[in-house]
Amino acid sequence: MSKALQQKIAQEYQKEFESVPGACFVDYTGISSELFRTFRARCKKQGIKCKVIQNSLFQREVSNPTRDLSKLVVGPICVLYGKSEDKFFSGIKLLKEWKVENKILLLKGGYLYGEVYSPDQLDQLLKIGSKEQVLSKLLSCLKAPVSNLARTLNAAPQKLAGVLASYEKKIKESP
């Protein structure tokens, strides 16, 4: 491969992955081209990019001191990524579903916001959820006591109003 072509590919990697919050690395050894095309079509349908990479160029351009990808970028690798954290988690979910059906693709690991994760750690992250999901759960936990207090404070005047209405009705009915 010529130096000019290598530089062009390297610049493409740099440009593509500088704005990506995370990516997961998949070993596609042993998969037929037809099955791989089907997998890539599923990725595209969900807005996830699936890119086969040239390992040495990718590692040189995308790795940095805080993100060492040397253990992940070995062998035939494709990268699943998207422009948001939700796409990162969607890619892992899709891969897990695909693995159940076809038992071929192997998740080697990934990175999210500069941190490199093993496949087991990615499974744990998937159980926790994305940042938006965690914030949503946290807000609902924080909101629950306030809502309960508001209901309790509202209940007293409503009960009093009900008692007064009953008393008024009783007075009107009695001669």
PyMOL commands that set and color helices and strands:
alter all, ss='L'
color gray80, all
select helices_A, chain A and resi 3-17+33-45+55-62+85-102+119-128+131-173
alter helices_A, ss='H'
color red, helices_A
select strands_A, chain A and resi 22-27+49-52+77-81+106-112+115-117
alter strands_A, ss='S'
color yellow, strands_A
deselect
rebuild
show_as cartoon
